[in-house]
Amino acid sequence: MEEDSRVDERGPDRVNLLLLRLVFLLWLAAMPLILTGEGPPPGTLRAKVRLAVAGDTFNFIGWTLGTVVDKLTFPLVAPQRYMDEAARRDFFLDYLRLTAAAQSLSQRIEWLYADPEVSDPAAEAAPLRDTLARYRRELAYRRPIVEAILQEQTASVLYDAGFGALGQVWPPVNDRLTALPTMLVISPRDHIENIFSLSLRHGMDAARREEIEAQVDEAADVSSLVTDIGGLSTYPAMLLEINSLVWLTNVSAHEWTHIYLLPYPLGRDYGSSPDSLTINETVASIVGEEIGWRTMFRYYPALLPAPTPPSAPSEPTAPPQFDFRQEMRRTRIHVDDLLAQGQIAAAERYMEERRQVFVAHGYRIRKLNQAYFAFHGSYANKPGAAGEDPIGPAVLRLRARSPNLHAFVTQIANVTTLAELHELLGEPSAPESTPR
C-alpha cells in the first residue's frame, strides 16, 4: 500500500535519522563559504564589491549556528509525531493564515508612516505593533512544527519518486522558514553572464540597493542588481516566509535538489560556467514543480489551483493580453542581439524602455539590466528571461524522454555543459552561440 512506502520520521529509526542529519550538517559546514560566489571573479572585482557592500553582507555563520542548534534539538520533542494527517494539515494551514495576517498588519503599519494625513503614526501604530508582536510570538512557536511537517511531507513524496532507500531520503529534507537575505548579482555589460554573486542582509530598502548597485557599476564597469530571492540551498535550506502553500511545497523540493546534486558533477560545478548554472537551476525548477504538485495532490488536494478554463474567442478589436513571459523572452532576445553587435548603450536604453512597459502593465520591476537576465535567465524551464538559450528546451526534452523523475535526475546529474546534454540526447551539438 502507498502508506507503507512513505518516509516515516516518527518511528524507531528517529535516532538513526538524527545521526544522519548531524553527519550531513558537518559535511555542509562550509556551505556559507561556497554560496558567497559563483565562479572566480575577474581581477579585483571581489575586493571592489566587498568594499561597496561593507556592513551589508549576510551573516551566514551566525544564522547557521543558531539554526543547526534548533534543528538538532527539536526532533527530541517532535510533537508532529502525535498528529494524524488531518491535524497536520489544519496546523499548517492555520500557520499560513497567521503568516498572512502578520504580513498584512506589517504593511498597514508601513502605510501609516507613509500617509501624510496621519499626524502621529507612532501613536496610531502602537496597538497594531502590539498585535503584530503577539502574532510573531505565535509564529515563532509554531514554526518548528510546521517545518517538520513540510519536511516529512516533501520527503515522503521524494521517497515514492525513487529518491531514497531503506525508508529514508538522502539527504534528509531540512527546511527553515526565515527572512531571506537579498542577493547581489553581477554581470559584464557586454554580454549576459552571472560572474559573481553575494548574499546581503535581509530587509535592505530600495535606496540602499540603488546605492550599492551604483558603487559596484562605477567601480568595476559591470551591471549589478540587488534582488530578493525565494529560497537558498544552505543546509537547512532557507525558504521564504510566505503564506502560499503551493510556493512552499515547490521551493522545499527545489532547494533539496541543489543539495542532492552536490556529490555529482552538476552539483560540484554549480556556477563554474553559464551552462552548469543554468542546467542545475533548470533541473531544480523541474523537480520543485513536479514534487511540489505531487505533495499538494497527496496532502492538500482541495487547495490545488483549479485548471484554467479555455478562453472564449475574443472580439477582433480586443487588445491582446499582456503575456509577461513571452514579452520578457522577446526582450532578452533583442538585448542579446544588440550586445552581440557591441551596442551596449543601445541595449541598456532598450532595457529601460522595456522596464517601463512592464511597470505600466503592473509588473513592478525596479531595474532591468544585464544582471537581471543573468539571474532570472538561469531558470530556463519556462519561456522568459532565458530568451533563446537552448539549455532549457534541451533539459525539458530529456525530462520528456525519461521514464520518471528519478531517472531524469540520475542521467542529468553527470552533465555540466550543453554539448554533454546534446550527447546524452543523441542530438548533434549546435554551433557555438553568443555568450550568455
C-alpha positions in Angstrom: 0.0 0.0 0.0 1.0 3.6 -0.6 1.3 4.4 3.1 3.8 1.6 3.7 6.3 3.1 1.2 6.3 6.6 2.7 9.1 8.0 4.7 8.2 7.9 8.4 10.3 10.0 10.7 8.1 9.2 13.7 9.1 5.6 14.1 12.0 3.8 15.9 14.5 5.0 13.2 14.3 8.5 14.5 17.6 8.3 16.4 19.4 7.0 13.2 17.9 9.8 11.3 19.2 12.3 13.8 22.7 10.9 13.4 22.4 11.1 9.6 21.4 14.7 9.9 24.3 15.5 12.2 26.8 13.9 9.8 25.3 15.8 6.9 25.3 19.1 8.8 29.0 18.6 9.5 29.6 17.8 5.8 28.0 21.0 4.8 29.6 23.2 7.4 31.4 25.1 4.7 28.3 25.8 2.7 28.1 29.6 3.5 31.6 30.0 2.0 30.5 28.2 -1.1 27.4 30.3 -1.6 29.3 33.7 -1.5 30.4 33.4 -5.1 29.5 31.6 -8.3 32.9 31.2 -10.1 36.1 33.1 -9.8 35.6 36.9 -10.2 37.7 38.6 -12.8 40.6 40.7 -11.5 39.9 42.7 -8.3 36.1 42.5 -8.7 35.6 40.7 -5.4 37.6 43.3 -3.5 35.7 46.2 -5.1 32.3 44.6 -4.4 33.1 43.8 -0.8 34.2 47.5 -0.3 30.9 48.7 -1.7 28.8 46.3 0.5 30.8 46.7 3.7 28.5 46.1 6.6 25.7 44.8 4.4 26.8 41.1 3.9 24.6 38.4 5.3 25.9 36.7 8.5 25.8 33.0 7.4 27.9 31.8 10.3 25.5 33.2 12.9 22.4 32.1 11.0 23.8 28.6 10.5 24.9 28.1 14.1 21.5 29.2 15.5 19.5 27.2 13.0 21.6 24.0 13.4 21.1 24.1 17.2 17.4 24.4 16.8 17.2 21.6 14.2 19.2 19.2 16.2 17.2 19.7 19.4 13.7 19.9 18.0 13.4 16.2 16.9 13.9 15.2 20.6 10.4 16.6 21.1 8.8 16.5 17.7 5.1 17.0 18.6 4.1 16.4 14.9 4.7 12.7 15.5 1.5 12.6 17.6 -0.7 14.3 14.9 -2.7 12.5 12.3 -2.7 13.8 8.7 -5.8 15.9 9.2 -4.3 17.6 12.3 -1.1 18.3 10.5 -2.9 19.8 7.6 -5.0 22.0 9.8 -2.0 23.1 11.8 0.0 24.0 8.7 -2.9 26.0 7.2 -3.5 27.8 10.4 0.1 28.8 10.4 -0.2 30.1 6.8 -3.3 32.2 7.7 -1.4 33.7 10.7 1.5 34.5 8.4 -0.8 36.3 6.0 -2.4 38.2 8.9 1.1 39.3 10.2 2.2 40.4 6.8 -1.0 42.4 6.2 -0.6 44.0 9.6 3.1 44.9 9.0 2.0 46.5 5.7 -0.7 48.5 7.5 1.9 49.9 9.9 4.2 50.9 7.0 1.3 52.7 5.3 0.6 54.7 8.5 4.1 56.1 8.4 3.8 56.8 4.6 0.4 58.6 4.9 0.9 62.4 5.0 -2.6 62.7 6.6 -1.5 60.7 9.7 -0.1 63.3 12.2 1.2 60.8 14.8 1.9 57.5 13.1 3.7 56.1 16.2 0.6 56.5 18.4 -1.8 55.1 15.8 0.6 52.2 15.1 1.1 51.3 18.7 -1.8 48.9 19.1 -1.1 47.4 15.8 2.5 46.8 16.8 1.3 45.0 20.0 -0.9 42.7 17.9 1.9 42.1 15.4 4.3 41.2 18.2 1.7 38.7 19.5 1.4 37.2 16.0 5.1 36.9 15.7 5.5 35.1 19.0 2.8 32.6 18.0 4.5 32.1 14.6 7.9 31.5 16.3 6.3 28.9 18.5 4.6 27.1 15.6 7.4 27.4 13.0 9.5 24.4 14.0 6.4 22.1 13.9 5.4 23.5 10.5 8.9 23.0 9.2 8.9 19.4 10.4 5.5 18.7 8.7 6.7 20.2 5.4 9.9 18.3 5.6 8.2 15.0 6.2 5.6 15.5 3.5 8.2 16.5 0.9 10.4 13.6 1.9 7.5 11.2 1.6 6.8 12.3 -1.9 10.5 12.2 -2.9 10.9 8.7 -1.5 8.0 7.5 -3.6 9.6 9.2 -6.6 12.7 7.0 -6.1 15.0 9.4 -4.2 15.6 7.2 -1.2 16.4 3.8 0.3 15.8 1.8 3.4 12.9 4.1 4.4 14.8 7.3 4.2 15.5 10.1 1.7 19.1 11.1 1.4 20.0 13.9 2.0 17.2 14.4 4.6 14.9 17.2 3.7 15.7 20.1 6.1 14.0 23.4 5.8 13.9 26.7 7.7 11.2 29.3 7.2 13.1 32.5 7.6 13.6 36.0 6.4 15.9 35.6 3.4 19.0 37.6 2.5 19.0 39.7 -0.6 21.3 38.7 -3.5 23.8 40.9 -5.3 24.2 39.6 -8.8 26.9 40.9 -11.2 27.2 40.5 -15.0 29.5 42.0 -17.5 27.9 44.8 -19.6 28.9 43.4 -23.0 27.2 40.1 -22.5 24.9 38.4 -20.0 26.5 36.1 -17.5 26.4 35.7 -13.8 30.1 36.1 -13.0 29.8 36.8 -9.3 27.0 36.9 -6.6 27.0 37.7 -2.9 24.3 37.3 -0.2 23.5 40.6 1.5 21.4 41.3 4.6 17.7 40.9 4.7 15.3 43.9 4.5 17.5 46.3 2.5 15.5 49.2 1.2 15.4 50.4 -2.4 17.6 53.4 -1.6 20.5 51.3 -0.3 20.1 48.8 -3.1 20.5 51.6 -5.6 23.5 53.0 -3.8 25.3 49.6 -3.8 24.5 49.0 -7.5 25.8 52.4 -8.4 29.0 51.9 -6.5 29.7 48.5 -8.0 28.8 49.5 -11.5 31.1 52.6 -11.4 34.0 50.8 -9.6 34.1 47.8 -11.9 32.2 48.8 -15.1 29.7 46.0 -14.7 26.0 45.5 -14.5 24.7 44.7 -11.0 21.4 44.0 -9.3 20.4 43.6 -5.7 17.3 41.4 -5.8 15.1 39.4 -3.5 15.1 35.6 -3.6 12.6 32.9 -2.8 15.0 30.3 -1.3 18.6 29.4 -0.8 20.2 26.0 -0.7 22.0 26.2 2.6 21.5 23.3 4.9 19.0 23.6 6.4 17.6 25.2 3.3 16.3 28.8 3.6 12.7 29.1 2.5 10.9 32.5 2.2 8.3 33.2 5.0 5.2 33.3 2.9 1.5 32.3 3.1 1.5 30.3 -0.2 1.4 26.6 0.3 2.0 25.9 -3.4 5.1 28.0 -3.2 6.5 26.3 -0.1 6.0 22.8 -1.4 7.7 23.8 -4.6 10.7 25.6 -3.1 11.2 22.9 -0.4 11.8 20.3 -3.2 13.7 22.8 -5.4 16.3 23.7 -2.7 16.6 20.0 -1.7 17.5 19.2 -5.3 20.5 21.5 -5.1 21.8 19.7 -2.1 21.1 16.3 -3.6 23.2 17.2 -6.6 26.3 18.2 -4.6 28.1 14.9 -4.9 27.6 14.8 -8.7 29.4 16.8 -11.4 26.4 19.0 -11.9 26.3 20.0 -8.3 30.1 20.3 -7.8 30.4 22.5 -10.9 27.5 24.8 -9.9 28.3 28.3 -11.2 31.6 27.3 -12.7 30.2 28.1 -16.1 26.9 29.6 -17.5 26.0 26.1 -18.8 26.3 24.3 -15.4 24.5 27.1 -13.6 21.5 27.1 -16.0 21.3 23.2 -16.2 21.4 23.0 -12.4 18.8 25.6 -11.8 16.5 24.3 -14.5 16.7 20.8 -13.1 15.9 22.1 -9.6 12.9 24.0 -11.0 11.6 20.9 -12.8 11.9 18.8 -9.6 10.4 21.5 -7.5 7.4 21.9 -9.7 6.8 18.1 -10.0 7.3 17.2 -6.4 5.5 20.3 -5.2 2.5 19.4 -7.2 2.6 15.8 -6.0 2.8 17.0 -2.4 -0.2 19.2 -2.9 -2.1 16.4 -4.6 -1.3 13.9 -1.8 -1.8 16.1 1.3 -3.8 19.2 0.2 -5.8 18.2 -2.9 -8.7 20.6 -2.2 -6.2 23.5 -2.3 -4.7 22.8 -5.7 -5.3 25.6 -8.2 -8.3 25.0 -10.4 -7.5 24.3 -14.0 -7.9 27.4 -16.2 -11.0 27.1 -18.4 -10.5 27.6 -22.1 -10.9 31.2 -23.1 -13.9 32.3 -25.1 -13.0 33.7 -28.5 -12.2 37.4 -28.2 -13.6 40.1 -30.4 -11.2 41.0 -33.2 -10.9 44.5 -31.9 -10.0 43.4 -28.3 -6.3 44.2 -27.4 -4.2 41.1 -26.9 -3.5 40.2 -23.3 0.0 41.1 -22.0 2.0 37.9 -21.6 4.8 38.5 -19.1 6.9 35.5 -20.0 6.7 35.9 -23.8 7.3 39.7 -23.5 10.4 39.1 -21.3 11.6 36.4 -23.7 11.3 38.8 -26.6 13.1 41.5 -24.6 16.0 39.1 -23.8 16.4 38.0 -27.4 16.7 41.6 -28.6 19.1 42.5 -25.9 21.3 39.6 -26.8 21.3 40.7 -30.4 22.3 44.2 -29.5 25.1 43.1 -27.2 26.4 40.7 -29.9 26.7 43.7 -32.2 28.6 45.6 -29.5 25.8 48.1 -29.0 26.0 48.2 -25.2 24.5 51.6 -24.7 21.6 50.9 -27.1 20.9 47.6 -25.2 20.8 49.4 -21.9 18.5 52.1 -23.2 16.2 49.4 -24.7 16.1 47.5 -21.4 15.0 50.7 -19.5 12.3 51.3 -22.2 11.0 47.8 -21.8 11.1 48.0 -18.0 8.7 51.0 -18.2 6.4 48.9 -20.4 6.4 46.1 -17.8 5.7 48.6 -15.0 2.8 50.0 -17.0 1.3 46.6 -17.1 1.6 46.1 -13.3 4.9 44.3 -13.0 7.0 46.4 -10.6 10.5 45.7 -11.9 12.8 48.2 -10.3 15.7 47.6 -12.6 16.0 45.6 -15.9 19.6 45.1 -16.9 22.2 42.5 -17.8 22.4 41.3 -14.2 18.6 40.8 -14.1 18.8 38.5 -17.0 21.9 36.8 -15.7 19.9 35.9 -12.5 16.4 35.1 -13.8 17.7 33.6 -17.1 19.2 30.6 -15.3 15.7 29.3 -14.5 15.1 28.1 -18.0 12.3 25.5 -17.6 9.8 28.1 -18.9 9.9 30.8 -21.6 11.1 34.2 -20.2 14.3 35.8 -19.1 16.4 32.9 -20.7 15.5 34.1 -24.2 16.7 31.7 -26.9 19.1 29.9 -24.6 19.0 26.3 -25.9 19.7 24.7 -22.5 16.1 25.0 -21.1 14.4 23.3 -24.1 17.1 20.6 -24.1 16.7 19.8 -20.4 12.9 19.6 -21.0 13.4 17.2 -23.9 15.4 15.0 -21.7 12.7 15.1 -19.0 10.1 14.2 -21.6 12.1 11.2 -22.8 12.9 9.9 -19.2 10.6 7.2 -17.8 10.3 9.0 -14.5 11.7 12.0 -12.5 14.4 10.0 -10.7 15.7 8.5 -13.9 15.9 12.1 -15.4 17.8 13.5 -12.4 20.2 10.5 -12.4 21.1 11.0 -16.0 21.5 14.7 -15.9 23.4 14.8 -12.6 26.6 13.9 -14.6 26.0 16.6 -17.3 27.6 20.1 -16.9 27.7 21.5 -20.5 25.3 22.0 -23.4 27.4 19.7 -25.5 27.2 16.9 -23.0 23.4 17.4 -22.8 23.2 17.1 -26.6 25.3 14.0 -26.5 23.0 12.5 -23.8 20.0 13.2 -26.0 21.7 11.8 -29.1 21.5 15.1 -30.9 24.1 16.9 -32.9 25.7 19.8 -31.0 24.6 23.2 -32.1 27.2 25.7 -33.3 28.7 27.8 -30.6 26.2 30.6 -29.7 26.6 34.1 -28.4 28.0 34.1 -24.9 25.2 34.1 -22.3 
